[in-house]
Structure formats: C-alpha cells, structure tokens
Amino acid sequence: MSVLWLLPIISSFVVVSLSKKNRVLKGLSLIFILSFLGPLTHFITGQFGAVIDFSSLSGLKVTFSIYLVLSSLTIGFGTFAGMLVKKGDS
C-alpha cells in the first residue's frame, strides 16, 4: 500500500516538468484533488457496507485531514523535484 503514495509524487513531477506556465499552481492543485477524492471514496465504501476504520461524517473529517497532510507532503515533494529538473533544463 505504501507504494501507492509514490503515484502523487510521479504525477506532480510530470505535471510540473511538462507545463509551460503556472507550473507550481498546476502541481499543487493536485493536493486538493487527492484530498477530496480519497476521503470521498473512503466514505462511499463505508456507506456500501464495507468495514472501514473511520465511519460516518466524523470519520470523513479524520480521513480528509490525513489525506491533506500526506498529499501535501508527497505532491509538494514531486512539485519541488519537478521545478529543480525544469530549472536545470533552462
């Protein structure tokens, strides 16, 4: 499961290194996408009857905060790495 946290790093790196304008904004906007889709998927899975760690709306708040912190770290790292590579090309 921890290998899946490499995907936001890779995606933000690719977005930043291939963008022409607003590279940092495009890279960091992925934080909000992951922070909303992850907890929403977790909540919907719980509503369908699967056993999840944090259930109900209070669990949605907990998973949102966890996803926000972890996605900020991973996507921030990928964005920074993409900026370093892009700066080296110029």
TIDRENTI-650114 format. One record per residue: residue in three letters; x, y, z of N, C-alpha, C, CB in turn. Coordinates in steps of 0.02 Angstrom, whole numbers. Glycine has a CB too. Layout:
<nodes>
("ala", (X, Y, Z), (X, Y, Z), (X, Y, Z), (X, Y, Z))
...
</nodes>
This chain:
<nodes>
("met", (41, -60, 0), (0, 0, 0), (43, 63, 0), (-47, 0, 60))
("ser", (101, 61, 30), (143, 121, 33), (172, 139, -35), (199, 111, 83))
("val", (174, 92, -81), (198, 107, -149), (149, 153, -185), (209, 42, -189))
("leu", (86, 150, -167), (36, 193, -199), (48, 267, -184), (-34, 173, -176))
("trp", (82, 283, -129), (96, 353, -113), (150, 381, -158), (117, 359, -41))
("leu", (183, 339, -199), (231, 364, -248), (195, 394, -309), (278, 309, -270))
("leu", (134, 373, -322), (98, 397, -380), (86, 472, -380), (32, 362, -386))
("pro", (67, 503, -323), (60, 577, -323), (126, 613, -335), (30, 601, -258))
("ile", (181, 584, -311), (247, 614, -323), (261, 613, -398), (302, 576, -284))
("ile", (250, 556, -429), (263, 549, -500), (218, 594, -541), (254, 476, -523))
("ser", (153, 596, -523), (107, 637, -563), (122, 712, -556), (35, 624, -541))
("ser", (137, 735, -496), (153, 806, -489), (220, 823, -522), (156, 825, -415))
("phe", (267, 777, -521), (331, 787, -556), (320, 794, -631), (379, 729, -541))
("val", (278, 751, -659), (265, 753, -731), (228, 816, -750), (225, 691, -752))
("val", (178, 835, -710), (139, 896, -724), (184, 957, -723), (82, 904, -674))
("val", (226, 962, -673), (269, 1022, -667), (322, 1023, -721), (302, 1024, -597))
("ser", (352, 966, -736), (406, 966, -785), (381, 974, -856), (446, 902, -779))
("leu", (318, 958, -871), (292, 965, -939), (253, 1030, -950), (249, 907, -956))
("ser", (237, 1066, -897), (197, 1127, -905), (240, 1185, -929), (164, 1145, -838))
("lys", (209, 1229, -966), (244, 1288, -990), (233, 1348, -943), (220, 1306, -1061))
("lys", (171, 1356, -919), (154, 1412, -875), (122, 1386, -811), (107, 1462, -910))
("asn", (126, 1425, -759), (94, 1410, -694), (111, 1339, -669), (18, 1418, -699))
("arg", (173, 1321, -672), (193, 1253, -655), (178, 1237, -582), (267, 1244, -668))
("val", (195, 1282, -537), (185, 1268, -466), (111, 1263, -450), (219, 1322, -423))
("leu", (71, 1307, -478), (-1, 1306, -466), (-32, 1241, -491), (-34, 1367, -500))
("lys", (-12, 1219, -550), (-38, 1157, -577), (-17, 1097, -535), (-16, 1148, -649))
("gly", (45, 1097, -512), (69, 1042, -471), (35, 1039, -404), (143, 1048, -461))
("leu", (28, 1096, -371), (-2, 1097, -305), (-78, 1090, -306), (16, 1161, -270))
("ser", (-110, 1102, -364), (-182, 1091, -368), (-200, 1018, -361), (-209, 1119, -434))
("leu", (-153, 974, -373), (-165, 903, -364), (-177, 885, -290), (-106, 862, -390))
("ile", (-154, 927, -245), (-166, 915, -173), (-240, 916, -159), (-130, 969, -131))
("phe", (-276, 964, -186), (-348, 969, -173), (-387, 912, -205), (-374, 1035, -197))
("ile", (-366, 891, -264), (-399, 835, -296), (-392, 772, -255), (-371, 823, -367))
("leu", (-332, 757, -233), (-321, 696, -193), (-352, 702, -124), (-246, 683, -186))
("ser", (-352, 762, -95), (-380, 771, -28), (-456, 764, -27), (-361, 839, -2))
("phe", (-489, 776, -82), (-561, 768, -84), (-583, 699, -110), (-592, 822, -128))
("leu", (-547, 673, -159), (-568, 609, -187), (-553, 550, -141), (-534, 598, -253))
("gly", (-498, 552, -105), (-480, 498, -60), (-531, 487, -4), (-413, 510, -30))
("pro", (-546, 539, 35), (-596, 531, 88), (-666, 517, 61), (-598, 592, 130))
("leu", (-683, 545, 4), (-749, 532, -25), (-755, 458, -44), (-761, 577, -87))
("thr", (-705, 430, -73), (-704, 359, -90), (-709, 317, -27), (-642, 340, -129))
("his", (-673, 337, 25), (-674, 302, 89), (-745, 304, 119), (-624, 333, 138))
("phe", (-776, 361, 117), (-844, 370, 145), (-895, 328, 106), (-864, 444, 144))
("ile", (-892, 331, 39), (-939, 293, -2), (-931, 218, 8), (-931, 311, -76))
("thr", (-869, 196, 14), (-857, 125, 27), (-888, 104, 93), (-781, 111, 28))
("gly", (-884, 146, 143), (-915, 131, 207), (-991, 130, 204), (-893, 180, 259))
("gln", (-1019, 174, 161), (-1092, 176, 154), (-1119, 114, 118), (-1112, 238, 116))
("phe", (-1077, 83, 77), (-1097, 21, 44), (-1089, -40, 88), (-1057, 12, -20))
("gly", (-1065, -32, 148), (-1063, -87, 195), (-994, -118, 207), (-1107, -140, 173))
("ala", (-943, -91, 176), (-876, -118, 188), (-852, -96, 258), (-826, -94, 134))
("val", (-809, -136, 287), (-781, -120, 352), (-724, -70, 341), (-756, -184, 389))
("ile", (-730, -11, 370), (-679, 41, 364), (-659, 64, 434), (-705, 101, 321))
("asp", (-602, 98, 437), (-575, 119, 502), (-618, 174, 533), (-504, 144, 493))
("phe", (-631, 226, 496), (-668, 284, 522), (-733, 290, 483), (-626, 350, 517))
("ser", (-789, 280, 517), (-853, 283, 482), (-889, 348, 499), (-897, 222, 500))
("ser", (-941, 363, 463), (-984, 421, 471), (-949, 485, 450), (-1009, 426, 543))
("leu", (-982, 541, 463), (-955, 606, 442), (-894, 626, 484), (-1008, 659, 447))
("ser", (-891, 605, 546), (-832, 621, 586), (-771, 583, 559), (-843, 603, 661))
("gly", (-782, 524, 534), (-728, 487, 502), (-706, 519, 437), (-749, 415, 489))
("leu", (-754, 550, 403), (-738, 586, 341), (-691, 644, 356), (-802, 611, 307))
("lys", (-702, 678, 411), (-658, 734, 431), (-588, 708, 447), (-687, 771, 491))
("val", (-585, 652, 482), (-520, 623, 500), (-481, 602, 438), (-529, 563, 547))
("thr", (-514, 566, 393), (-479, 544, 332), (-461, 602, 287), (-522, 494, 294))
("phe", (-502, 655, 287), (-484, 715, 248), (-420, 746, 275), (-541, 766, 250))
("ser", (-414, 752, 340), (-354, 782, 368), (-292, 739, 356), (-363, 794, 443))
("ile", (-301, 673, 359), (-245, 628, 346), (-223, 634, 272), (-264, 555, 362))
("tyr", (-272, 633, 228), (-256, 639, 156), (-226, 708, 141), (-318, 628, 114))
("leu", (-250, 760, 174), (-224, 827, 161), (-150, 831, 180), (-264, 879, 199))
("val", (-133, 805, 238), (-63, 808, 260), (-18, 765, 216), (-57, 786, 334))
("leu", (-39, 703, 204), (4, 658, 165), (9, 680, 92), (-23, 588, 168))
("ser", (-46, 704, 63), (-41, 727, -6), (-2, 792, -12), (-112, 737, -36))
("ser", (-5, 834, 39), (36, 895, 38), (110, 879, 38), (19, 940, 98))
("leu", (128, 829, 78), (198, 809, 80), (221, 777, 15), (210, 761, 138))
("thr", (183, 729, -10), (205, 693, -70), (202, 737, -132), (163, 631, -80))
("ile", (147, 773, -141), (141, 815, -201), (188, 875, -196), (69, 839, -209))
("gly", (198, 901, -137), (247, 955, -128), (317, 933, -147), (246, 981, -57))
("phe", (334, 872, -128), (400, 845, -146), (406, 836, -221), (413, 779, -110))
("gly", (354, 809, -253), (355, 799, -326), (358, 865, -363), (295, 760, -348))
("thr", (322, 915, -338), (323, 981, -370), (391, 1013, -363), (270, 1027, -338))
("phe", (421, 1008, -305), (489, 1035, -294), (540, 1000, -339), (509, 1028, -220))
("ala", (535, 934, -345), (581, 897, -387), (572, 916, -461), (572, 821, -377))
("gly", (509, 925, -481), (496, 946, -550), (523, 1015, -565), (422, 944, -564))
("met", (518, 1060, -516), (546, 1127, -525), (622, 1126, -531), (525, 1172, -467))
("leu", (653, 1083, -491), (726, 1077, -495), (748, 1050, -562), (753, 1031, -439))
("val", (713, 1000, -588), (731, 972, -653), (718, 1023, -709), (692, 908, -666))
("lys", (662, 1058, -705), (645, 1107, -756), (694, 1166, -754), (573, 1133, -745))
("lys", (716, 1185, -694), (764, 1240, -688), (831, 1220, -717), (772, 1261, -614))
("gly", (849, 1157, -710), (912, 1132, -739), (912, 1131, -815), (928, 1063, -712))
("asp", (853, 1124, -845), (847, 1123, -918), (854, 1192, -947), (781, 1093, -938))
("ser", (833, 1243, -912), (833, 1312, -939), (901, 1340, -945), (791, 1357, -896))
</nodes>
